[in-house]
Amino acid sequence: MSGLSAAEISGLLNGAFEKFSGPEQALLRLADALAGAPVNVSDELYRELRRYFSEEQLIELAADAAQENYRARWNRVFDVGSDALYCDIPTR
């Protein structure tokens, strides 16, 4: 997902996924599940994901999410802060 509006980013931060397509919503729920502790992907979520994605695609998506979780947790150990790459730029 690229080119998200400030409203869409705000929705993501608040768990409001309804503005996204079905496959995107399922992936957002997967990302949330994989970021939790303990990690738990319910059978229901897995069935929903399989409606949109092949087993091979899910393996790659889960690996990408796991890598990002690893990096985020590593950054916390060493107090690596944000580069402030995102800021809400008002439209004219």
C-alpha positions, 0 to 999 in steps of 0.5 A: 500500500502506498500513497495513503492519505493522512485519514487512511494512516490515522485509520490504520493507527486506530484499527479502522480498516473499513476503507481498505479492500477485502484483501488489504483488510485481511493482511492488516489483521494478519499484521496485527496478529503477528505483532502480538505476543503470543502470536496467534493467527486464528483459523478464521483469519487463516481461512479469510486470508486463503480466500485471497492469497495462495499458501506461497503468498502467505509464506512470503507475507508472513516472512516479511511481517516477521522481519519487520517485527524483528527489526522493530523489536531490535530497534527498541533494545538500542533505542533507535528512534524514528527518522520522522519520515512521515508527517501530515502535510496540509493540502492547499 
